[in-house]
Amino acid sequence: MSGFKTNGPINLLPNTNKGIWYTYTVATLNSDGITSNNDGAIPYGTTVSSVIVVVYDSDDSDVTSDIIVGTPTLDSNIVKVQLKYPVTNGAGSYRINFVATISNDDVIEDNFNLLVAKLK
């Protein structure tokens, strides 16, 4: 299954203004077309060609530049993104959206309501 390597929300605190790295993995199917959980898996033999990462606040406004540091990196099917406390928007819940284009030109999208900015 595609997703973040975390068991709960990602807490962003004011002292995380330099950014904390998180990884997002796009699951791939085995050659027999089976994974332990096929949700969100890309077809066997395909790779992730590009990815766009956007962060939204509770009003669905794009706040990417306030939370993501620099540019997310893509290595095979693993996306690394550096997250920081949103100084402009402050405490609250945020949704992170991954849009990946795979080598057969299909597009997959995942949304996670995992980001929580807290004052302490």
Phi, psi and chi 1 to 4 in degrees:
 res  aa     phi    psi   chi1   chi2   chi3   chi4
   1 MET       -  139.0  176.5  175.6 -150.5      -
   2 SER   -71.5  152.0  -61.2      -      -      -
   3 GLY   155.5  177.3      -      -      -      -
   4 PHE   -75.5  152.2  -91.0  112.6      -      -
   5 LYS   -90.7   75.0  -67.6 -171.9 -175.9  -72.6
   6 THR  -153.9  152.5 -177.6      -      -      -
   7 ASN  -101.6    3.7  -68.6  -34.5      -      -
   8 GLY  -166.8 -164.2      -      -      -      -
   9 PRO   -65.3  153.9   16.7  -22.9      -      -
  10 ILE   -95.7  113.7  -62.6  169.1      -      -
  11 ASN   -88.8  126.6  -65.6  -47.5      -      -
  12 LEU  -109.1  117.2  -56.9  173.3      -      -
  13 LEU  -108.4  158.3  -57.4  172.3      -      -
  14 PRO   -54.1  -28.0  -29.4   36.9      -      -
  15 ASN   -79.5    3.5   62.8  -10.0      -      -
  16 THR   -98.6   28.5   60.4      -      -      -
  17 ASN   -69.9  -14.2   58.3   -2.4      -      -
  18 LYS   -91.1   -8.2  -67.2 -175.8  179.9  177.6
  19 GLY    98.6  144.3      -      -      -      -
  20 ILE  -122.6  132.2  -62.0  171.5      -      -
  21 TRP   -81.2  135.4  -74.4   98.8      -      -
  22 TYR  -131.0  151.5  -78.1   92.7      -      -
  23 THR  -115.2  146.6   59.5      -      -      -
  24 TYR  -125.6  127.3  167.0   79.2      -      -
  25 THR  -112.6  130.1  -57.3      -      -      -
  26 VAL   -90.6  117.7  179.5      -      -      -
  27 ALA   -69.1  146.5      -      -      -      -
  28 THR  -122.0  147.3   55.3      -      -      -
  29 LEU   -76.7  149.3  -69.1  174.7      -      -
  30 ASN   -72.5  170.6  -63.9  -31.3      -      -
  31 SER   -61.5  -24.9   60.5      -      -      -
  32 ASP   -86.4    4.5   59.0    5.1      -      -
  33 GLY    80.1   15.0      -      -      -      -
  34 ILE  -123.2  137.4  -61.2  171.5      -      -
  35 THR  -126.0  170.8   63.7      -      -      -
  36 SER   -65.9  -23.8   58.3      -      -      -
  37 ASN  -152.5  107.9 -172.4  -19.1      -      -
  38 ASN   -75.3   -7.2  -73.6   -3.3      -      -
  39 ASP   -56.5  120.1  -64.6  -21.7      -      -
  40 GLY    78.1    3.7      -      -      -      -
  41 ALA   -74.6  145.5      -      -      -      -
  42 ILE   -94.2  155.0   62.9  174.6      -      -
  43 PRO   -59.7  150.5  -21.4   31.6      -      -
  44 TYR   -57.5  136.3  175.3   73.1      -      -
  45 GLY    89.6   -8.9      -      -      -      -
  46 THR   -97.5  161.8   61.0      -      -      -
  47 THR  -133.4  165.4   58.4      -      -      -
  48 VAL   -82.4  122.9  177.6      -      -      -
  49 SER   -88.2  -39.3  -57.0      -      -      -
  50 SER  -157.7  161.0   64.9      -      -      -
  51 VAL  -144.6  143.0   67.3      -      -      -
  52 ILE  -118.7  131.9  -61.4  169.8      -      -
  53 VAL  -118.9  125.4 -177.3      -      -      -
  54 VAL  -131.0  141.8 -177.6      -      -      -
  55 VAL  -114.3  135.1  179.6      -      -      -
  56 TYR  -120.9  147.2  -63.0   96.2      -      -
  57 ASP   -88.6 -174.4   64.8   11.6      -      -
  58 SER   -67.1  -15.8   58.0      -      -      -
  59 ASP   -95.9    9.4  -65.0  -34.1      -      -
  60 ASP    63.6   27.3  -75.7  -29.4      -      -
  61 SER   -88.1  142.5  -63.7      -      -      -
  62 ASP   -73.8  115.5 -178.2  -22.5      -      -
  63 VAL  -120.7   26.5  -64.8      -      -      -
  64 THR   -53.2  -47.7  -56.4      -      -      -
  65 SER   -67.5  -18.2   62.5      -      -      -
  66 ASP   -87.6  -14.2 -161.8   25.2      -      -
  67 ILE  -121.0  -37.1  -67.3 -178.5      -      -
  68 ILE   -91.1  130.0  -67.0 -178.7      -      -
  69 VAL   -93.4  126.1  177.7      -      -      -
  70 GLY    66.0 -147.4      -      -      -      -
  71 THR  -116.7  130.9  -56.0      -      -      -
  72 PRO   -58.6  149.0  -24.0   34.5      -      -
  73 THR  -108.8  152.2   62.1      -      -      -
  74 LEU  -123.9  123.9  174.5   62.4      -      -
  75 ASP  -132.5  102.8 -178.3   13.1      -      -
  76 SER    64.2 -112.9 -177.2      -      -      -
  77 ASN  -111.3   20.4   65.2  -32.1      -      -
  78 ILE  -115.6  125.3  -61.6  172.5      -      -
  79 VAL  -105.2  130.3  180.0      -      -      -
  80 LYS  -111.3  131.3  -69.8 -175.9 -179.8  178.0
  81 VAL  -132.3  138.5   60.4      -      -      -
  82 GLN  -103.7  121.6 -167.3  173.9   11.0      -
  83 LEU  -112.1  144.8  -53.3  169.9      -      -
  84 LYS  -136.5  166.5   67.7  177.4  179.7   65.5
  85 TYR   -63.3  134.0 -177.3   82.5      -      -
  86 PRO   -79.1   92.6   28.2  -32.8      -      -
  87 VAL   -59.9  -42.3  175.1      -      -      -
  88 THR   -71.7  -44.5  -56.4      -      -      -
  89 ASN   -91.6  -23.1  -67.2  -72.1      -      -
  90 GLY    72.8 -161.6      -      -      -      -
  91 ALA   -60.6  146.2      -      -      -      -
  92 GLY   152.9 -177.3      -      -      -      -
  93 SER  -102.4  142.2  -64.1      -      -      -
  94 TYR  -134.2  152.9  -62.6   89.3      -      -
  95 ARG  -114.9  131.7  172.7  174.4   51.8   91.2
  96 ILE  -107.0  133.9 -170.1  164.6      -      -
  97 ASN  -120.8  127.8  176.8  -93.2      -      -
  98 PHE  -112.0  125.8  -68.3   87.2      -      -
  99 VAL  -119.6  111.7  179.1      -      -      -
 100 ALA  -111.5  133.3      -      -      -      -
 101 THR   -98.4  129.7  -58.6      -      -      -
 102 ILE  -103.5  167.7   56.5  177.7      -      -
 103 SER   -61.4  -17.2   55.7      -      -      -
 104 ASN   -94.2   13.2   65.8   -0.1      -      -
 105 ASP    74.9    4.9  -68.2  -32.0      -      -
 106 ASP   -71.6  156.5  -75.7  -10.2      -      -
 107 VAL  -122.7  132.4  174.5      -      -      -
 108 ILE  -120.0  149.7   59.8  169.4      -      -
 109 GLU  -135.5  136.0 -177.1  173.5   -5.6      -
 110 ASP  -129.9  138.2  -83.6  -25.9      -      -
 111 ASN  -119.5  138.0  -73.0  -70.5      -      -
 112 PHE  -132.1  125.3  -59.9   94.2      -      -
 113 ASN   -91.6   62.2  -66.0  -48.8      -      -
 114 LEU  -108.8  -16.2  -76.2  173.7      -      -
 115 LEU   -89.3  126.6  -56.0  179.2      -      -
 116 VAL  -129.6  116.4  178.6      -      -      -
 117 ALA   -93.5  126.2      -      -      -      -
 118 LYS  -126.0  151.1  -61.1  178.9  176.0 -175.7
 119 LEU   -77.1  -28.7  -69.5  175.6      -      -
 120 LYS  -158.4      -   50.9 -178.2  169.9  177.0
